[in-house]
Amino acid sequence: MNDEPVTSEPPRDRGRSVLNYFAVAVVACVAGVLVESQLAAQSATQLAASVKLAHDEEIKQAAAKAAAEKQALTESLAKEREEHAKDIQSKDHSLASVSRNAAGMRRDLEASLSAARSSGDACTARITGISQALGGIFDSIGEVTGIAQDLGRENQQLKEDNKSLADKLAGWQKWNLENSQRITITGKKSG
């Protein structure tokens, strides 16, 4: 037999084996990096999907909240419009009532004014008549006053004349008593 030791492969094959190992290691490393990259991508995709789901959920909630607020605002606006319409209608009725009352009051005032004018014209006519009558009365009073003054003067004159006559009569009576004479009056009888 051979004294030669049995060796495994020649050295050339050894370099190849190292290269094969190295190639397998590189391939394994690349495969590991690819797997890790794939897992990271999957993880990033899942994270992105969960972020997107969370974001979509937030958007849905915000949209639902906005829709609810919009509905509440719409209902509130509708209610305010209804109340505003009722207020306007109430004010219109009130204004119409005030207008009717004002028109009625105007008619009443015009009727009262017309009656007052008629009454005023009648009163003016009466006042004119009374004024004319008073003018006549004042003229008459003036005349009466003049007559009364004249009568007063005449009365005074009569008083003075009466006193003078009374004095003369007293003188005559005194003389008559002192000189008593008889006077006989004779006359023919007619027959």
CNS distance restraints for C-alpha pairs under 8 A (distance, minus, plus):
assign (resid   9 and name CA) (resid  13 and name CA) 5.95 0.50 0.50
assign (resid   9 and name CA) (resid  14 and name CA) 6.77 0.50 0.50
assign (resid  10 and name CA) (resid  14 and name CA) 6.65 0.50 0.50
assign (resid  11 and name CA) (resid  15 and name CA) 6.60 0.50 0.50
assign (resid  12 and name CA) (resid  16 and name CA) 6.58 0.50 0.50
assign (resid  13 and name CA) (resid  17 and name CA) 6.14 0.50 0.50
assign (resid  14 and name CA) (resid  18 and name CA) 6.15 0.50 0.50
assign (resid  15 and name CA) (resid  19 and name CA) 5.91 0.50 0.50
assign (resid  16 and name CA) (resid  20 and name CA) 5.88 0.50 0.50
assign (resid  17 and name CA) (resid  21 and name CA) 5.96 0.50 0.50
assign (resid  18 and name CA) (resid  22 and name CA) 5.83 0.50 0.50
assign (resid  19 and name CA) (resid  23 and name CA) 5.81 0.50 0.50
assign (resid  20 and name CA) (resid  24 and name CA) 5.91 0.50 0.50
assign (resid  21 and name CA) (resid  25 and name CA) 5.95 0.50 0.50
assign (resid  22 and name CA) (resid  26 and name CA) 6.02 0.50 0.50
assign (resid  23 and name CA) (resid  27 and name CA) 5.87 0.50 0.50
assign (resid  24 and name CA) (resid  28 and name CA) 5.79 0.50 0.50
assign (resid  25 and name CA) (resid  29 and name CA) 5.79 0.50 0.50
assign (resid  26 and name CA) (resid  30 and name CA) 5.85 0.50 0.50
assign (resid  27 and name CA) (resid  31 and name CA) 5.73 0.50 0.50
assign (resid  28 and name CA) (resid  32 and name CA) 5.80 0.50 0.50
assign (resid  29 and name CA) (resid  33 and name CA) 6.02 0.50 0.50
assign (resid  30 and name CA) (resid  34 and name CA) 5.89 0.50 0.50
assign (resid  31 and name CA) (resid  35 and name CA) 5.84 0.50 0.50
assign (resid  32 and name CA) (resid  36 and name CA) 5.80 0.50 0.50
assign (resid  33 and name CA) (resid  37 and name CA) 5.74 0.50 0.50
assign (resid  34 and name CA) (resid  38 and name CA) 5.77 0.50 0.50
assign (resid  35 and name CA) (resid  39 and name CA) 5.91 0.50 0.50
assign (resid  36 and name CA) (resid  40 and name CA) 5.87 0.50 0.50
assign (resid  37 and name CA) (resid  41 and name CA) 5.86 0.50 0.50
assign (resid  38 and name CA) (resid  42 and name CA) 5.94 0.50 0.50
assign (resid  39 and name CA) (resid  43 and name CA) 5.84 0.50 0.50
assign (resid  40 and name CA) (resid  44 and name CA) 5.83 0.50 0.50
assign (resid  41 and name CA) (resid  45 and name CA) 5.82 0.50 0.50
assign (resid  42 and name CA) (resid  46 and name CA) 5.93 0.50 0.50
assign (resid  43 and name CA) (resid  47 and name CA) 5.90 0.50 0.50
assign (resid  44 and name CA) (resid  48 and name CA) 5.80 0.50 0.50
assign (resid  45 and name CA) (resid  49 and name CA) 5.85 0.50 0.50
assign (resid  46 and name CA) (resid  50 and name CA) 5.98 0.50 0.50
assign (resid  47 and name CA) (resid  51 and name CA) 5.94 0.50 0.50
assign (resid  48 and name CA) (resid  52 and name CA) 5.82 0.50 0.50
assign (resid  49 and name CA) (resid  53 and name CA) 5.93 0.50 0.50
assign (resid  50 and name CA) (resid  54 and name CA) 5.97 0.50 0.50
assign (resid  51 and name CA) (resid  55 and name CA) 5.84 0.50 0.50
assign (resid  52 and name CA) (resid  56 and name CA) 5.78 0.50 0.50
assign (resid  53 and name CA) (resid  57 and name CA) 5.91 0.50 0.50
assign (resid  54 and name CA) (resid  58 and name CA) 6.08 0.50 0.50
assign (resid  55 and name CA) (resid  59 and name CA) 6.05 0.50 0.50
assign (resid  56 and name CA) (resid  60 and name CA) 6.00 0.50 0.50
assign (resid  57 and name CA) (resid  61 and name CA) 6.04 0.50 0.50
assign (resid  58 and name CA) (resid  62 and name CA) 5.92 0.50 0.50
assign (resid  59 and name CA) (resid  63 and name CA) 5.83 0.50 0.50
assign (resid  60 and name CA) (resid  64 and name CA) 5.93 0.50 0.50
assign (resid  61 and name CA) (resid  65 and name CA) 5.95 0.50 0.50
assign (resid  62 and name CA) (resid  66 and name CA) 5.89 0.50 0.50
assign (resid  63 and name CA) (resid  67 and name CA) 5.92 0.50 0.50
assign (resid  64 and name CA) (resid  68 and name CA) 6.03 0.50 0.50
assign (resid  65 and name CA) (resid  69 and name CA) 6.03 0.50 0.50
assign (resid  66 and name CA) (resid  70 and name CA) 5.86 0.50 0.50
assign (resid  67 and name CA) (resid  71 and name CA) 5.98 0.50 0.50
assign (resid  68 and name CA) (resid  72 and name CA) 6.05 0.50 0.50
assign (resid  69 and name CA) (resid  73 and name CA) 5.95 0.50 0.50
assign (resid  70 and name CA) (resid  74 and name CA) 5.89 0.50 0.50
assign (resid  71 and name CA) (resid  75 and name CA) 6.04 0.50 0.50
assign (resid  72 and name CA) (resid  76 and name CA) 5.94 0.50 0.50
assign (resid  73 and name CA) (resid  77 and name CA) 5.83 0.50 0.50
assign (resid  74 and name CA) (resid  78 and name CA) 5.99 0.50 0.50
assign (resid  75 and name CA) (resid  79 and name CA) 6.01 0.50 0.50
assign (resid  76 and name CA) (resid  80 and name CA) 6.04 0.50 0.50
assign (resid  77 and name CA) (resid  81 and name CA) 5.97 0.50 0.50
assign (resid  78 and name CA) (resid  82 and name CA) 6.07 0.50 0.50
assign (resid  79 and name CA) (resid  83 and name CA) 6.10 0.50 0.50
assign (resid  80 and name CA) (resid  84 and name CA) 5.84 0.50 0.50
assign (resid  81 and name CA) (resid  85 and name CA) 5.91 0.50 0.50
assign (resid  82 and name CA) (resid  86 and name CA) 6.12 0.50 0.50
assign (resid  83 and name CA) (resid  87 and name CA) 6.03 0.50 0.50
assign (resid  84 and name CA) (resid  88 and name CA) 6.05 0.50 0.50
assign (resid  85 and name CA) (resid  89 and name CA) 5.98 0.50 0.50
assign (resid  86 and name CA) (resid  90 and name CA) 5.91 0.50 0.50
assign (resid  87 and name CA) (resid  91 and name CA) 5.98 0.50 0.50
assign (resid  88 and name CA) (resid  92 and name CA) 5.92 0.50 0.50
assign (resid  89 and name CA) (resid  93 and name CA) 6.11 0.50 0.50
assign (resid  90 and name CA) (resid  94 and name CA) 6.04 0.50 0.50
assign (resid  91 and name CA) (resid  95 and name CA) 5.85 0.50 0.50
assign (resid  92 and name CA) (resid  96 and name CA) 5.94 0.50 0.50
assign (resid  93 and name CA) (resid  97 and name CA) 6.00 0.50 0.50
assign (resid  94 and name CA) (resid  98 and name CA) 6.06 0.50 0.50
assign (resid  95 and name CA) (resid  99 and name CA) 5.94 0.50 0.50
assign (resid  96 and name CA) (resid 100 and name CA) 6.03 0.50 0.50
assign (resid  97 and name CA) (resid 101 and name CA) 6.02 0.50 0.50
assign (resid  98 and name CA) (resid 102 and name CA) 5.87 0.50 0.50
assign (resid  99 and name CA) (resid 103 and name CA) 5.99 0.50 0.50
assign (resid 100 and name CA) (resid 104 and name CA) 6.06 0.50 0.50
assign (resid 101 and name CA) (resid 105 and name CA) 5.93 0.50 0.50
assign (resid 102 and name CA) (resid 106 and name CA) 5.89 0.50 0.50
assign (resid 103 and name CA) (resid 107 and name CA) 6.15 0.50 0.50
assign (resid 104 and name CA) (resid 108 and name CA) 6.08 0.50 0.50
assign (resid 105 and name CA) (resid 109 and name CA) 5.88 0.50 0.50
assign (resid 106 and name CA) (resid 110 and name CA) 5.91 0.50 0.50
assign (resid 107 and name CA) (resid 111 and name CA) 6.01 0.50 0.50
assign (resid 108 and name CA) (resid 112 and name CA) 5.97 0.50 0.50
assign (resid 109 and name CA) (resid 113 and name CA) 5.80 0.50 0.50
assign (resid 110 and name CA) (resid 114 and name CA) 5.94 0.50 0.50
assign (resid 111 and name CA) (resid 115 and name CA) 6.00 0.50 0.50
assign (resid 112 and name CA) (resid 116 and name CA) 5.82 0.50 0.50
assign (resid 113 and name CA) (resid 117 and name CA) 5.90 0.50 0.50
assign (resid 114 and name CA) (resid 118 and name CA) 6.10 0.50 0.50
assign (resid 115 and name CA) (resid 119 and name CA) 5.83 0.50 0.50
assign (resid 116 and name CA) (resid 120 and name CA) 5.53 0.50 0.50
assign (resid 117 and name CA) (resid 121 and name CA) 5.84 0.50 0.50
assign (resid 118 and name CA) (resid 122 and name CA) 6.09 0.50 0.50
assign (resid 119 and name CA) (resid 123 and name CA) 5.85 0.50 0.50
assign (resid 120 and name CA) (resid 124 and name CA) 5.79 0.50 0.50
assign (resid 121 and name CA) (resid 125 and name CA) 6.07 0.50 0.50
assign (resid 122 and name CA) (resid 126 and name CA) 6.09 0.50 0.50
assign (resid 123 and name CA) (resid 127 and name CA) 5.80 0.50 0.50
assign (resid 124 and name CA) (resid 128 and name CA) 5.92 0.50 0.50
assign (resid 125 and name CA) (resid 129 and name CA) 6.10 0.50 0.50
assign (resid 126 and name CA) (resid 130 and name CA) 5.89 0.50 0.50
assign (resid 127 and name CA) (resid 131 and name CA) 5.72 0.50 0.50
assign (resid 128 and name CA) (resid 132 and name CA) 6.03 0.50 0.50
assign (resid 129 and name CA) (resid 133 and name CA) 6.00 0.50 0.50
assign (resid 130 and name CA) (resid 134 and name CA) 5.80 0.50 0.50
assign (resid 131 and name CA) (resid 135 and name CA) 5.97 0.50 0.50
assign (resid 132 and name CA) (resid 136 and name CA) 6.18 0.50 0.50
assign (resid 133 and name CA) (resid 137 and name CA) 5.97 0.50 0.50
assign (resid 134 and name CA) (resid 138 and name CA) 5.80 0.50 0.50
assign (resid 135 and name CA) (resid 139 and name CA) 6.00 0.50 0.50
assign (resid 136 and name CA) (resid 140 and name CA) 5.96 0.50 0.50
assign (resid 137 and name CA) (resid 141 and name CA) 5.78 0.50 0.50
assign (resid 138 and name CA) (resid 142 and name CA) 5.91 0.50 0.50
assign (resid 139 and name CA) (resid 143 and name CA) 6.15 0.50 0.50
assign (resid 140 and name CA) (resid 144 and name CA) 5.82 0.50 0.50
assign (resid 141 and name CA) (resid 145 and name CA) 5.71 0.50 0.50
assign (resid 142 and name CA) (resid 146 and name CA) 6.04 0.50 0.50
assign (resid 143 and name CA) (resid 147 and name CA) 5.98 0.50 0.50
assign (resid 144 and name CA) (resid 148 and name CA) 5.73 0.50 0.50
assign (resid 145 and name CA) (resid 149 and name CA) 5.96 0.50 0.50
assign (resid 146 and name CA) (resid 150 and name CA) 6.04 0.50 0.50
assign (resid 147 and name CA) (resid 151 and name CA) 5.84 0.50 0.50
assign (resid 148 and name CA) (resid 152 and name CA) 5.79 0.50 0.50
assign (resid 149 and name CA) (resid 153 and name CA) 6.10 0.50 0.50
assign (resid 150 and name CA) (resid 154 and name CA) 6.00 0.50 0.50
assign (resid 151 and name CA) (resid 155 and name CA) 5.66 0.50 0.50
assign (resid 152 and name CA) (resid 156 and name CA) 6.02 0.50 0.50
assign (resid 153 and name CA) (resid 157 and name CA) 6.08 0.50 0.50
assign (resid 154 and name CA) (resid 158 and name CA) 5.93 0.50 0.50
assign (resid 155 and name CA) (resid 159 and name CA) 6.01 0.50 0.50
assign (resid 156 and name CA) (resid 160 and name CA) 6.16 0.50 0.50
assign (resid 157 and name CA) (resid 161 and name CA) 5.98 0.50 0.50
assign (resid 158 and name CA) (resid 162 and name CA) 5.77 0.50 0.50
assign (resid 159 and name CA) (resid 163 and name CA) 6.03 0.50 0.50
assign (resid 160 and name CA) (resid 164 and name CA) 6.14 0.50 0.50
assign (resid 161 and name CA) (resid 165 and name CA) 5.93 0.50 0.50
assign (resid 162 and name CA) (resid 166 and name CA) 5.73 0.50 0.50
assign (resid 163 and name CA) (resid 167 and name CA) 5.96 0.50 0.50
assign (resid 164 and name CA) (resid 168 and name CA) 6.10 0.50 0.50
assign (resid 165 and name CA) (resid 169 and name CA) 5.83 0.50 0.50
assign (resid 166 and name CA) (resid 170 and name CA) 5.92 0.50 0.50
assign (resid 167 and name CA) (resid 171 and name CA) 6.09 0.50 0.50
assign (resid 168 and name CA) (resid 172 and name CA) 6.04 0.50 0.50
assign (resid 169 and name CA) (resid 173 and name CA) 5.90 0.50 0.50
assign (resid 170 and name CA) (resid 174 and name CA) 6.03 0.50 0.50
assign (resid 171 and name CA) (resid 175 and name CA) 6.09 0.50 0.50
assign (resid 172 and name CA) (resid 176 and name CA) 5.73 0.50 0.50
assign (resid 173 and name CA) (resid 177 and name CA) 6.02 0.50 0.50
assign (resid 174 and name CA) (resid 178 and name CA) 6.17 0.50 0.50
assign (resid 175 and name CA) (resid 179 and name CA) 5.81 0.50 0.50
assign (resid 176 and name CA) (resid 180 and name CA) 5.57 0.50 0.50
